[in-house]
Amino acid sequence: MQLINRAMAGTLESSDAQISIAPGKDGIVLHIQSTVQNQYGRAIKQSVLDTLSKLGIENAEVDVNDRGALECTLRARVECAAYRSAGIEAGIPWEEM
């Protein structure tokens, strides 16, 4: 997937995550802020990286502001932000994710 511009998905509400993604040049640059960083920081990082890999994204700047989101919510927010960044609005294969 080719990212075109900066895009966001999610909110800063409790049990949600706000993801910002933009085109990058040198691999994946990931910044994570989380209310549960000490307990789940590695799992959050792995979920984001796995989701980006499944989408075929190799170069991106990603900011994660997590407020205790479940893994499924985190993955959905990353997918949504990536599709928005790529300008894809129709034909999204949600069921395959």
Gaussian input, Z-matrix of N, CA and C with variables (Angstrom, degrees):
# hf/3-21g

backbone

0 1
 N
 C     1     B1
 C     2     B2     1     A1
 N     3     B3     2     A2     1     D1
 C     4     B4     3     A3     2     D2
 C     5     B5     4     A4     3     D3
 N     6     B6     5     A5     4     D4
 C     7     B7     6     A6     5     D5
 C     8     B8     7     A7     6     D6
 N     9     B9     8     A8     7     D7
 C    10    B10     9     A9     8     D8
 C    11    B11    10    A10     9     D9
 N    12    B12    11    A11    10    D10
 C    13    B13    12    A12    11    D11
 C    14    B14    13    A13    12    D12
 N    15    B15    14    A14    13    D13
 C    16    B16    15    A15    14    D14
 C    17    B17    16    A16    15    D15
 N    18    B18    17    A17    16    D16
 C    19    B19    18    A18    17    D17
 C    20    B20    19    A19    18    D18
 N    21    B21    20    A20    19    D19
 C    22    B22    21    A21    20    D20
 C    23    B23    22    A22    21    D21
 N    24    B24    23    A23    22    D22
 C    25    B25    24    A24    23    D23
 C    26    B26    25    A25    24    D24
 N    27    B27    26    A26    25    D25
 C    28    B28    27    A27    26    D26
 C    29    B29    28    A28    27    D27
 N    30    B30    29    A29    28    D28
 C    31    B31    30    A30    29    D29
 C    32    B32    31    A31    30    D30
 N    33    B33    32    A32    31    D31
 C    34    B34    33    A33    32    D32
 C    35    B35    34    A34    33    D33
 N    36    B36    35    A35    34    D34
 C    37    B37    36    A36    35    D35
 C    38    B38    37    A37    36    D36
 N    39    B39    38    A38    37    D37
 C    40    B40    39    A39    38    D38
 C    41    B41    40    A40    39    D39
 N    42    B42    41    A41    40    D40
 C    43    B43    42    A42    41    D41
 C    44    B44    43    A43    42    D42
 N    45    B45    44    A44    43    D43
 C    46    B46    45    A45    44    D44
 C    47    B47    46    A46    45    D45
 N    48    B48    47    A47    46    D46
 C    49    B49    48    A48    47    D47
 C    50    B50    49    A49    48    D48
 N    51    B51    50    A50    49    D49
 C    52    B52    51    A51    50    D50
 C    53    B53    52    A52    51    D51
 N    54    B54    53    A53    52    D52
 C    55    B55    54    A54    53    D53
 C    56    B56    55    A55    54    D54
 N    57    B57    56    A56    55    D55
 C    58    B58    57    A57    56    D56
 C    59    B59    58    A58    57    D57
 N    60    B60    59    A59    58    D58
 C    61    B61    60    A60    59    D59
 C    62    B62    61    A61    60    D60
 N    63    B63    62    A62    61    D61
 C    64    B64    63    A63    62    D62
 C    65    B65    64    A64    63    D63
 N    66    B66    65    A65    64    D64
 C    67    B67    66    A66    65    D65
 C    68    B68    67    A67    66    D66
 N    69    B69    68    A68    67    D67
 C    70    B70    69    A69    68    D68
 C    71    B71    70    A70    69    D69
 N    72    B72    71    A71    70    D70
 C    73    B73    72    A72    71    D71
 C    74    B74    73    A73    72    D72
 N    75    B75    74    A74    73    D73
 C    76    B76    75    A75    74    D74
 C    77    B77    76    A76    75    D75
 N    78    B78    77    A77    76    D76
 C    79    B79    78    A78    77    D77
 C    80    B80    79    A79    78    D78
 N    81    B81    80    A80    79    D79
 C    82    B82    81    A81    80    D80
 C    83    B83    82    A82    81    D81
 N    84    B84    83    A83    82    D82
 C    85    B85    84    A84    83    D83
 C    86    B86    85    A85    84    D84
 N    87    B87    86    A86    85    D85
 C    88    B88    87    A87    86    D86
 C    89    B89    88    A88    87    D87
 N    90    B90    89    A89    88    D88
 C    91    B91    90    A90    89    D89
 C    92    B92    91    A91    90    D90
 N    93    B93    92    A92    91    D91
 C    94    B94    93    A93    92    D92
 C    95    B95    94    A94    93    D93
 N    96    B96    95    A95    94    D94
 C    97    B97    96    A96    95    D95
 C    98    B98    97    A97    96    D96
 N    99    B99    98    A98    97    D97
 C   100   B100    99    A99    98    D98
 C   101   B101   100   A100    99    D99
 N   102   B102   101   A101   100   D100
 C   103   B103   102   A102   101   D101
 C   104   B104   103   A103   102   D102
 N   105   B105   104   A104   103   D103
 C   106   B106   105   A105   104   D104
 C   107   B107   106   A106   105   D105
 N   108   B108   107   A107   106   D106
 C   109   B109   108   A108   107   D107
 C   110   B110   109   A109   108   D108
 N   111   B111   110   A110   109   D109
 C   112   B112   111   A111   110   D110
 C   113   B113   112   A112   111   D111
 N   114   B114   113   A113   112   D112
 C   115   B115   114   A114   113   D113
 C   116   B116   115   A115   114   D114
 N   117   B117   116   A116   115   D115
 C   118   B118   117   A117   116   D116
 C   119   B119   118   A118   117   D117
 N   120   B120   119   A119   118   D118
 C   121   B121   120   A120   119   D119
 C   122   B122   121   A121   120   D120
 N   123   B123   122   A122   121   D121
 C   124   B124   123   A123   122   D122
 C   125   B125   124   A124   123   D123
 N   126   B126   125   A125   124   D124
 C   127   B127   126   A126   125   D125
 C   128   B128   127   A127   126   D126
 N   129   B129   128   A128   127   D127
 C   130   B130   129   A129   128   D128
 C   131   B131   130   A130   129   D129
 N   132   B132   131   A131   130   D130
 C   133   B133   132   A132   131   D131
 C   134   B134   133   A133   132   D132
 N   135   B135   134   A134   133   D133
 C   136   B136   135   A135   134   D134
 C   137   B137   136   A136   135   D135
 N   138   B138   137   A137   136   D136
 C   139   B139   138   A138   137   D137
 C   140   B140   139   A139   138   D138
 N   141   B141   140   A140   139   D139
 C   142   B142   141   A141   140   D140
 C   143   B143   142   A142   141   D141
 N   144   B144   143   A143   142   D142
 C   145   B145   144   A144   143   D143
 C   146   B146   145   A145   144   D144
 N   147   B147   146   A146   145   D145
 C   148   B148   147   A147   146   D146
 C   149   B149   148   A148   147   D147
 N   150   B150   149   A149   148   D148
 C   151   B151   150   A150   149   D149
 C   152   B152   151   A151   150   D150
 N   153   B153   152   A152   151   D151
 C   154   B154   153   A153   152   D152
 C   155   B155   154   A154   153   D153
 N   156   B156   155   A155   154   D154
 C   157   B157   156   A156   155   D155
 C   158   B158   157   A157   156   D156
 N   159   B159   158   A158   157   D157
 C   160   B160   159   A159   158   D158
 C   161   B161   160   A160   159   D159
 N   162   B162   161   A161   160   D160
 C   163   B163   162   A162   161   D161
 C   164   B164   163   A163   162   D162
 N   165   B165   164   A164   163   D163
 C   166   B166   165   A165   164   D164
 C   167   B167   166   A166   165   D165
 N   168   B168   167   A167   166   D166
 C   169   B169   168   A168   167   D167
 C   170   B170   169   A169   168   D168
 N   171   B171   170   A170   169   D169
 C   172   B172   171   A171   170   D170
 C   173   B173   172   A172   171   D171
 N   174   B174   173   A173   172   D172
 C   175   B175   174   A174   173   D173
 C   176   B176   175   A175   174   D174
 N   177   B177   176   A176   175   D175
 C   178   B178   177   A177   176   D176
 C   179   B179   178   A178   177   D177
 N   180   B180   179   A179   178   D178
 C   181   B181   180   A180   179   D179
 C   182   B182   181   A181   180   D180
 N   183   B183   182   A182   181   D181
 C   184   B184   183   A183   182   D182
 C   185   B185   184   A184   183   D183
 N   186   B186   185   A185   184   D184
 C   187   B187   186   A186   185   D185
 C   188   B188   187   A187   186   D186
 N   189   B189   188   A188   187   D187
 C   190   B190   189   A189   188   D188
 C   191   B191   190   A190   189   D189
 N   192   B192   191   A191   190   D190
 C   193   B193   192   A192   191   D191
 C   194   B194   193   A193   192   D192
 N   195   B195   194   A194   193   D193
 C   196   B196   195   A195   194   D194
 C   197   B197   196   A196   195   D195
 N   198   B198   197   A197   196   D196
 C   199   B199   198   A198   197   D197
 C   200   B200   199   A199   198   D198
 N   201   B201   200   A200   199   D199
 C   202   B202   201   A201   200   D200
 C   203   B203   202   A202   201   D201
 N   204   B204   203   A203   202   D202
 C   205   B205   204   A204   203   D203
 C   206   B206   205   A205   204   D204
 N   207   B207   206   A206   205   D205
 C   208   B208   207   A207   206   D206
 C   209   B209   208   A208   207   D207
 N   210   B210   209   A209   208   D208
 C   211   B211   210   A210   209   D209
 C   212   B212   211   A211   210   D210
 N   213   B213   212   A212   211   D211
 C   214   B214   213   A213   212   D212
 C   215   B215   214   A214   213   D213
 N   216   B216   215   A215   214   D214
 C   217   B217   216   A216   215   D215
 C   218   B218   217   A217   216   D216
 N   219   B219   218   A218   217   D217
 C   220   B220   219   A219   218   D218
 C   221   B221   220   A220   219   D219
 N   222   B222   221   A221   220   D220
 C   223   B223   222   A222   221   D221
 C   224   B224   223   A223   222   D222
 N   225   B225   224   A224   223   D223
 C   226   B226   225   A225   224   D224
 C   227   B227   226   A226   225   D225
 N   228   B228   227   A227   226   D226
 C   229   B229   228   A228   227   D227
 C   230   B230   229   A229   228   D228
 N   231   B231   230   A230   229   D229
 C   232   B232   231   A231   230   D230
 C   233   B233   232   A232   231   D231
 N   234   B234   233   A233   232   D232
 C   235   B235   234   A234   233   D233
 C   236   B236   235   A235   234   D234
 N   237   B237   236   A236   235   D235
 C   238   B238   237   A237   236   D236
 C   239   B239   238   A238   237   D237
 N   240   B240   239   A239   238   D238
 C   241   B241   240   A240   239   D239
 C   242   B242   241   A241   240   D240
 N   243   B243   242   A242   241   D241
 C   244   B244   243   A243   242   D242
 C   245   B245   244   A244   243   D243
 N   246   B246   245   A245   244   D244
 C   247   B247   246   A246   245   D245
 C   248   B248   247   A247   246   D246
 N   249   B249   248   A248   247   D247
 C   250   B250   249   A249   248   D248
 C   251   B251   250   A250   249   D249
 N   252   B252   251   A251   250   D250
 C   253   B253   252   A252   251   D251
 C   254   B254   253   A253   252   D252
 N   255   B255   254   A254   253   D253
 C   256   B256   255   A255   254   D254
 C   257   B257   256   A256   255   D255
 N   258   B258   257   A257   256   D256
 C   259   B259   258   A258   257   D257
 C   260   B260   259   A259   258   D258
 N   261   B261   260   A260   259   D259
 C   262   B262   261   A261   260   D260
 C   263   B263   262   A262   261   D261
 N   264   B264   263   A263   262   D262
 C   265   B265   264   A264   263   D263
 C   266   B266   265   A265   264   D264
 N   267   B267   266   A266   265   D265
 C   268   B268   267   A267   266   D266
 C   269   B269   268   A268   267   D267
 N   270   B270   269   A269   268   D268
 C   271   B271   270   A270   269   D269
 C   272   B272   271   A271   270   D270
 N   273   B273   272   A272   271   D271
 C   274   B274   273   A273   272   D272
 C   275   B275   274   A274   273   D273
 N   276   B276   275   A275   274   D274
 C   277   B277   276   A276   275   D275
 C   278   B278   277   A277   276   D276
 N   279   B279   278   A278   277   D277
 C   280   B280   279   A279   278   D278
 C   281   B281   280   A280   279   D279
 N   282   B282   281   A281   280   D280
 C   283   B283   282   A282   281   D281
 C   284   B284   283   A283   282   D282
 N   285   B285   284   A284   283   D283
 C   286   B286   285   A285   284   D284
 C   287   B287   286   A286   285   D285
 N   288   B288   287   A287   286   D286
 C   289   B289   288   A288   287   D287
 C   290   B290   289   A289   288   D288

   B1=1.4512
   B2=1.5232
   B3=1.3056
   B4=1.4570
   B5=1.5274
   B6=1.3108
   B7=1.4607
   B8=1.5164
   B9=1.3510
   B10=1.4558
   B11=1.5218
   B12=1.3279
   B13=1.4603
   B14=1.5160
   B15=1.3322
   B16=1.4695
   B17=1.5250
   B18=1.3284
   B19=1.4553
   B20=1.5265
   B21=1.3257
   B22=1.4657
   B23=1.5160
   B24=1.3324
   B25=1.4588
   B26=1.5195
   B27=1.3131
   B28=1.4558
   B29=1.5107
   B30=1.3343
   B31=1.4634
   B32=1.5231
   B33=1.3014
   B34=1.4606
   B35=1.5260
   B36=1.3193
   B37=1.4594
   B38=1.5284
   B39=1.3011
   B40=1.4568
   B41=1.5263
   B42=1.3056
   B43=1.4693
   B44=1.5251
   B45=1.3217
   B46=1.4633
   B47=1.5264
   B48=1.3068
   B49=1.4589
   B50=1.5169
   B51=1.3111
   B52=1.4600
   B53=1.5302
   B54=1.3146
   B55=1.4555
   B56=1.5183
   B57=1.3200
   B58=1.4555
   B59=1.5203
   B60=1.3260
   B61=1.4582
   B62=1.5229
   B63=1.3207
   B64=1.4604
   B65=1.5206
   B66=1.3260
   B67=1.4706
   B68=1.5267
   B69=1.3082
   B70=1.4555
   B71=1.5112
   B72=1.3276
   B73=1.4547
   B74=1.5186
   B75=1.3061
   B76=1.4594
   B77=1.5239
   B78=1.3147
   B79=1.4563
   B80=1.5154
   B81=1.3093
   B82=1.4638
   B83=1.5252
   B84=1.3249
   B85=1.4581
   B86=1.5216
   B87=1.3285
   B88=1.4649
   B89=1.5241
   B90=1.3405
   B91=1.4634
   B92=1.5232
   B93=1.3229
   B94=1.4604
   B95=1.5247
   B96=1.3259
   B97=1.4555
   B98=1.5159
   B99=1.3139
   B100=1.4469
   B101=1.5194
   B102=1.3129
   B103=1.4649
   B104=1.5263
   B105=1.3164
   B106=1.4718
   B107=1.5387
   B108=1.3219
   B109=1.4697
   B110=1.5300
   B111=1.3201
   B112=1.4593
   B113=1.5244
   B114=1.3162
   B115=1.4598
   B116=1.5295
   B117=1.3293
   B118=1.4603
   B119=1.5303
   B120=1.3084
   B121=1.4633
   B122=1.5199
   B123=1.3353
   B124=1.4700
   B125=1.5253
   B126=1.3228
   B127=1.4680
   B128=1.5315
   B129=1.3276
   B130=1.4669
   B131=1.5206
   B132=1.3172
   B133=1.4645
   B134=1.5196
   B135=1.3267
   B136=1.4610
   B137=1.5242
   B138=1.3304
   B139=1.4687
   B140=1.5206
   B141=1.3313
   B142=1.4645
   B143=1.5246
   B144=1.3260
   B145=1.4692
   B146=1.5239
   B147=1.3375
   B148=1.4692
   B149=1.5220
   B150=1.3209
   B151=1.4589
   B152=1.5197
   B153=1.3267
   B154=1.4636
   B155=1.5295
   B156=1.3108
   B157=1.4644
   B158=1.5243
   B159=1.3311
   B160=1.4662
   B161=1.5235
   B162=1.3123
   B163=1.4614
   B164=1.5305
   B165=1.3200
   B166=1.4590
   B167=1.5155
   B168=1.3137
   B169=1.4650
   B170=1.5213
   B171=1.3315
   B172=1.4614
   B173=1.5177
   B174=1.3236
   B175=1.4673
   B176=1.5232
   B177=1.3273
   B178=1.4601
   B179=1.5173
   B180=1.3153
   B181=1.4586
   B182=1.5207
   B183=1.3203
   B184=1.4529
   B185=1.5273
   B186=1.3327
   B187=1.4638
   B188=1.5151
   B189=1.3181
   B190=1.4591
   B191=1.5222
   B192=1.3186
   B193=1.4529
   B194=1.5217
   B195=1.3211
   B196=1.4669
   B197=1.5203
   B198=1.3140
   B199=1.4582
   B200=1.5339
   B201=1.3552
   B202=1.4556
   B203=1.5113
   B204=1.3303
   B205=1.4668
   B206=1.5269
   B207=1.3095
   B208=1.4590
   B209=1.5256
   B210=1.3260
   B211=1.4588
   B212=1.5264
   B213=1.3308
   B214=1.4613
   B215=1.5300
   B216=1.3211
   B217=1.4574
   B218=1.5201
   B219=1.3148
   B220=1.4643
   B221=1.5240
   B222=1.3340
   B223=1.4642
   B224=1.5278
   B225=1.3178
   B226=1.4661
   B227=1.5230
   B228=1.3201
   B229=1.4648
   B230=1.5293
   B231=1.3353
   B232=1.4689
   B233=1.5284
   B234=1.3335
   B235=1.4695
   B236=1.5204
   B237=1.3214
   B238=1.4667
   B239=1.5291
   B240=1.3326
   B241=1.4584
   B242=1.5252
   B243=1.3338
   B244=1.4659
   B245=1.5272
   B246=1.3261
   B247=1.4630
   B248=1.5241
   B249=1.3196
   B250=1.4680
   B251=1.5207
   B252=1.3247
   B253=1.4649
   B254=1.5223
   B255=1.3193
   B256=1.4652
   B257=1.5255
   B258=1.3315
   B259=1.4608
   B260=1.5109
   B261=1.3240
   B262=1.4710
   B263=1.5247
   B264=1.3314
   B265=1.4555
   B266=1.5224
   B267=1.3213
   B268=1.4645
   B269=1.5212
   B270=1.3137
   B271=1.4535
   B272=1.5185
   B273=1.3058
   B274=1.4654
   B275=1.5226
   B276=1.3120
   B277=1.4708
   B278=1.5278
   B279=1.3218
   B280=1.4790
   B281=1.5245
   B282=1.3124
   B283=1.4575
   B284=1.5288
   B285=1.3186
   B286=1.4543
   B287=1.5077
   B288=1.2936
   B289=1.4579
   B290=1.4912
   A1=108.18
   A2=116.47
   A3=122.50
   A4=109.64
   A5=116.74
   A6=120.97
   A7=109.14
   A8=116.23
   A9=121.72
   A10=111.98
   A11=116.45
   A12=119.96
   A13=110.46
   A14=116.59
   A15=121.05
   A16=108.74
   A17=114.83
   A18=120.31
   A19=109.41
   A20=115.01
   A21=120.55
   A22=110.45
   A23=114.29
   A24=121.28
   A25=107.68
   A26=116.19
   A27=120.94
   A28=113.23
   A29=114.04
   A30=121.53
   A31=109.38
   A32=114.97
   A33=121.01
   A34=111.26
   A35=116.21
   A36=121.29
   A37=109.79
   A38=116.45
   A39=121.48
   A40=109.97
   A41=117.22
   A42=124.87
   A43=113.39
   A44=116.99
   A45=121.69
   A46=108.27
   A47=115.99
   A48=121.58
   A49=108.30
   A50=116.44
   A51=121.63
   A52=107.29
   A53=115.40
   A54=122.49
   A55=109.05
   A56=116.31
   A57=122.75
   A58=106.84
   A59=116.26
   A60=120.25
   A61=109.32
   A62=115.76
   A63=121.85
   A64=108.95
   A65=116.65
   A66=119.24
   A67=109.98
   A68=115.94
   A69=121.42
   A70=110.50
   A71=116.01
   A72=120.80
   A73=113.44
   A74=117.42
   A75=121.53
   A76=111.84
   A77=117.58
   A78=120.67
   A79=111.62
   A80=115.05
   A81=121.47
   A82=108.66
   A83=115.58
   A84=121.58
   A85=105.92
   A86=115.93
   A87=121.48
   A88=110.22
   A89=115.39
   A90=122.41
   A91=106.80
   A92=116.61
   A93=120.65
   A94=109.98
   A95=115.17
   A96=123.34
   A97=105.35
   A98=117.32
   A99=119.13
   A100=110.98
   A101=114.89
   A102=120.20
   A103=110.34
   A104=117.20
   A105=122.05
   A106=110.39
   A107=115.77
   A108=121.64
   A109=112.32
   A110=117.08
   A111=119.93
   A112=112.93
   A113=116.80
   A114=120.52
   A115=112.49
   A116=118.19
   A117=121.25
   A118=114.82
   A119=118.17
   A120=121.31
   A121=113.79
   A122=117.35
   A123=119.99
   A124=111.59
   A125=117.34
   A126=120.89
   A127=110.66
   A128=116.91
   A129=120.86
   A130=109.40
   A131=116.34
   A132=120.91
   A133=111.06
   A134=117.04
   A135=120.80
   A136=111.58
   A137=117.70
   A138=121.21
   A139=111.44
   A140=116.25
   A141=120.37
   A142=110.02
   A143=117.01
   A144=120.55
   A145=111.84
   A146=117.68
   A147=121.06
   A148=111.37
   A149=116.37
   A150=120.90
   A151=111.15
   A152=117.03
   A153=120.56
   A154=110.42
   A155=116.58
   A156=120.85
   A157=111.26
   A158=117.53
   A159=121.68
   A160=111.81
   A161=116.36
   A162=121.02
   A163=111.94
   A164=116.94
   A165=120.67
   A166=113.67
   A167=116.54
   A168=121.17
   A169=108.81
   A170=115.55
   A171=120.92
   A172=113.39
   A173=116.88
   A174=122.21
   A175=109.24
   A176=116.03
   A177=119.87
   A178=110.21
   A179=114.94
   A180=122.19
   A181=106.40
   A182=116.09
   A183=121.01
   A184=110.05
   A185=115.44
   A186=121.85
   A187=108.04
   A188=115.65
   A189=121.93
   A190=107.75
   A191=116.17
   A192=121.98
   A193=106.08
   A194=115.17
   A195=122.09
   A196=111.11
   A197=115.25
   A198=122.17
   A199=110.69
   A200=115.69
   A201=119.86
   A202=113.39
   A203=117.23
   A204=121.42
   A205=111.29
   A206=115.64
   A207=120.47
   A208=108.90
   A209=116.58
   A210=120.45
   A211=112.12
   A212=118.16
   A213=120.90
   A214=110.97
   A215=117.21
   A216=121.76
   A217=110.38
   A218=115.95
   A219=120.84
   A220=110.80
   A221=117.04
   A222=121.22
   A223=111.13
   A224=117.12
   A225=120.91
   A226=111.38
   A227=117.23
   A228=120.66
   A229=111.04
   A230=117.35
   A231=120.39
   A232=109.65
   A233=117.32
   A234=121.38
   A235=111.13
   A236=116.36
   A237=120.95
   A238=110.74
   A239=117.45
   A240=120.57
   A241=111.12
   A242=117.21
   A243=120.86
   A244=110.92
   A245=117.27
   A246=119.70
   A247=111.32
   A248=117.29
   A249=120.30
   A250=110.60
   A251=116.22
   A252=120.74
   A253=111.69
   A254=116.75
   A255=121.08
   A256=112.16
   A257=117.52
   A258=121.00
   A259=113.50
   A260=117.03
   A261=121.21
   A262=108.60
   A263=115.78
   A264=120.43
   A265=113.45
   A266=117.24
   A267=119.92
   A268=109.65
   A269=115.34
   A270=120.70
   A271=113.56
   A272=117.96
   A273=120.75
   A274=108.62
   A275=117.31
   A276=120.82
   A277=112.46
   A278=117.15
   A279=120.92
   A280=112.08
   A281=117.07
   A282=119.64
   A283=112.79
   A284=118.72
   A285=122.37
   A286=112.94
   A287=116.91
   A288=120.46
   A289=109.41
   D1=134.69
   D2=179.76
   D3=-100.50
   D4=116.03
   D5=177.78
   D6=-79.55
   D7=139.21
   D8=-175.87
   D9=-108.59
   D10=-44.74
   D11=-176.52
   D12=-144.75
   D13=175.87
   D14=177.66
   D15=-73.97
   D16=138.25
   D17=178.06
   D18=-144.17
   D19=157.70
   D20=-179.10
   D21=-131.06
   D22=156.42
   D23=172.61
   D24=-149.29
   D25=147.96
   D26=176.98
   D27=97.93
   D28=179.86
   D29=-178.83
   D30=-133.08
   D31=176.71
   D32=176.04
   D33=-101.87
   D34=19.45
   D35=177.40
   D36=-72.60
   D37=158.55
   D38=176.57
   D39=-58.61
   D40=140.94
   D41=179.93
   D42=68.05
   D43=23.98
   D44=176.59
   D45=-131.71
   D46=178.68
   D47=176.32
   D48=-143.43
   D49=144.63
   D50=174.96
   D51=-109.94
   D52=123.57
   D53=-177.46
   D54=-113.91
   D55=131.81
   D56=173.51
   D57=-120.47
   D58=130.10
   D59=-178.19
   D60=-134.01
   D61=140.33
   D62=-179.29
   D63=-142.48
   D64=157.42
   D65=176.89
   D66=-58.36
   D67=144.35
   D68=178.30
   D69=-127.40
   D70=178.72
   D71=-178.19
   D72=-124.12
   D73=-30.39
   D74=-172.79
   D75=-120.10
   D76=62.93
   D77=-179.88
   D78=78.02
   D79=-157.22
   D80=-179.61
   D81=-95.74
   D82=122.30
   D83=173.98
   D84=-108.40
   D85=114.94
   D86=-171.54
   D87=-118.68
   D88=127.94
   D89=176.20
   D90=-119.90
   D91=124.79
   D92=-177.44
   D93=-121.68
   D94=129.08
   D95=168.31
   D96=-119.80
   D97=130.19
   D98=-177.94
   D99=-150.71
   D100=143.89
   D101=175.54
   D102=-73.33
   D103=-14.07
   D104=-179.89
   D105=-121.72
   D106=31.31
   D107=-176.92
   D108=-55.66
   D109=-44.77
   D110=-176.87
   D111=-64.29
   D112=-36.95
   D113=-177.98
   D114=-84.60
   D115=-39.99
   D116=-168.40
   D117=-127.10
   D118=12.48
   D119=-176.73
   D120=-54.81
   D121=-45.25
   D122=-179.92
   D123=-66.85
   D124=-37.80
   D125=179.54
   D126=-68.08
   D127=-38.65
   D128=177.35
   D129=-62.13
   D130=-48.37
   D131=179.70
   D132=-58.03
   D133=-46.45
   D134=-178.03
   D135=-64.96
   D136=-39.78
   D137=178.73
   D138=-62.43
   D139=-43.49
   D140=179.83
   D141=-65.28
   D142=-47.48
   D143=-178.96
   D144=-63.90
   D145=-40.12
   D146=177.65
   D147=-62.61
   D148=-42.76
   D149=-179.51
   D150=-65.18
   D151=-43.66
   D152=177.90
   D153=-62.35
   D154=-40.50
   D155=179.18
   D156=-62.78
   D157=-43.74
   D158=178.56
   D159=-62.28
   D160=-29.14
   D161=179.16
   D162=-86.53
   D163=-4.70
   D164=178.93
   D165=77.37
   D166=25.06
   D167=-179.71
   D168=-94.78
   D169=119.98
   D170=-177.47
   D171=-110.59
   D172=-21.32
   D173=-179.06
   D174=-131.54
   D175=115.22
   D176=-179.45
   D177=-165.13
   D178=153.65
   D179=169.84
   D180=-107.73
   D181=120.65
   D182=-174.05
   D183=-124.76
   D184=127.81
   D185=174.32
   D186=-112.71
   D187=127.20
   D188=179.48
   D189=-116.24
   D190=123.64
   D191=174.04
   D192=-118.60
   D193=95.75
   D194=-172.35
   D195=-96.89
   D196=136.82
   D197=177.43
   D198=-119.73
   D199=37.24
   D200=177.98
   D201=89.35
   D202=29.51
   D203=-179.19
   D204=-69.20
   D205=146.04
   D206=171.79
   D207=-67.69
   D208=159.62
   D209=-178.50
   D210=-58.72
   D211=-41.02
   D212=-179.29
   D213=-63.40
   D214=-36.46
   D215=177.58
   D216=-68.47
   D217=-43.92
   D218=179.06
   D219=-59.51
   D220=-47.09
   D221=179.44
   D222=-62.73
   D223=-41.19
   D224=179.66
   D225=-64.06
   D226=-39.42
   D227=178.78
   D228=-66.46
   D229=-40.44
   D230=178.24
   D231=-63.76
   D232=-45.65
   D233=179.16
   D234=-59.28
   D235=-47.35
   D236=-178.03
   D237=-61.84
   D238=-46.58
   D239=179.44
   D240=-62.44
   D241=-39.25
   D242=-180.00
   D243=-65.09
   D244=-46.06
   D245=178.75
   D246=-63.00
   D247=-39.18
   D248=176.62
   D249=-63.62
   D250=-42.64
   D251=-179.65
   D252=-64.19
   D253=-33.08
   D254=179.78
   D255=-83.96
   D256=-5.77
   D257=179.80
   D258=76.48
   D259=19.41
   D260=-179.85
   D261=-91.58
   D262=120.21
   D263=-176.95
   D264=-118.62
   D265=-19.96
   D266=-177.07
   D267=-129.46
   D268=154.86
   D269=176.06
   D270=72.48
   D271=26.64
   D272=-179.39
   D273=-76.33
   D274=126.31
   D275=-177.13
   D276=-83.41
   D277=66.24
   D278=-176.16
   D279=-56.86
   D280=-39.20
   D281=-175.68
   D282=-66.90
   D283=-19.55
   D284=179.84
   D285=-84.13
   D286=-14.78
   D287=-176.79
   D288=-75.38

